[in-house]
């Protein structure tokens, strides 16, 4: 299949991006500019550049680890590793700690470097002036990716919009040039994010008509497709507090019908492969198993991450049916005479069981970046106050597909025998979010959006919601290079 033919171009433009002591991360050399123009003067060069962007996204500094199952999950206190200096300090939100600062500096630099790579594509004449396929597709993908990456930087390094919309934001890099983008307001950041996403939405609106016309137009699941644009718009609007628009875009993903909730008994659907039915944007990553196995499966290395102590509570206290996620996401490993729980959610099933040769050829190895259950939770939360019936409907659809019975909006009082209202609450939805998305790097952002306190992995400490825990300081390297 086409996946076998894809050769990702790793760090395609890294050589063109200079980062000296007196130059910012987006500065380039004149010689690099010439080489970049030559590379992007053909359709093949543009496609190679886009593959290079996706390849960089799967790096361990970005979504291949830190922005997926490690740093963000430690910050949410879903995973921990006692005795590992970096993890312990990060769990205490000690962002100035000398073991913590370099990681966020690396995340900042790697993300902006990749944004610069995207801007290289967008600035190429074939793409910048695109009016026909496939160049309009390239432009739509690139704009969507630029917004997606800036949005995650905003969620890390700036305040929550609904808490302080007038807060300082980050630089929004829109050009591949010698000019360093200025810091701007958080409000302006969101204006740029939305503008890029809405332009991408128009450009990708009819992409399915061209699916299969070339190798690049195959396997749209691993490209920033129109569903990824809609899903990101739902995330962005929800983060901004515009629940109506968030629900509108979440429902676009749901009602299009291409991606649906999987059957409750379908196991290993996320284990190192892109969910066939639920994942509407993922990143191809052939070696993902190796990193996940060392960090989440093993129990004896200093890199191993353990689950928070009460991780099963929200699964076990729901008595309405059997939650198949409990079986599929976790397992008990034997360490001496003890049993240690492991998050096996991402550990590729066939590789783990020495059956890689038996893996169905159509499965795509990689990282599930956006899945459809999130869209149901957004619609449910958006309708909590105005339309309880609709909120309950969307909430229950995911529950039923996970093996649970639907939650009823009434219950019978054991004393009087009368029906008593039992409305759906935000806590219900957040419990489901936890059960569905543990390990995927989204729960910290959800807690930040809601300005929630964070209870430590062992229950001993409650970190009160504040700017100190929810806003990572801008890395020193950026400030030093700028002034």
Secondary structure, DSSP 8 states (H G I E B T S, - for coil): -HHHH----TTTTGGGB---TTS-TT-B-HHHHHHHHHHTTSHHHHHHHHHHHHHHHTSTTTTTTTTTTSHHHHHTTSEE-TT-HHHHHHHTT-TTSTTTHHHHHHHHHHHHHHHHHHHHHHHSHHHHT--STTHHHHHHHHHHHHHHHHHHHHHHHS--TTT-TTSEEEE-----SSS---EEEHHHHHHHHHHHHHHHHHHTTTGGGGTTSSGGGS-GGGS--HHHHHHHHHHHHHHHT-HHHHHHHHHHHHHH-SS----TT-TTSSSSB--TTTEEEEEE-TTHHHHHIIIII-SSSTT--EE-TTTTHHHHT--SB--HHHHHHEEEEEETTEEEEEE-TTS-HHHHTT-GGGS-TT--BEEEEEETHHHHHHHHHHTTTT-HHHHHHHHHHHHHHTTB----SEEE-TTT--EEE----HHHHHHHHHHHHTTSS-HHHHHHHTT--EE-TTSS-EE--SHHHH-----HHHHHHH-
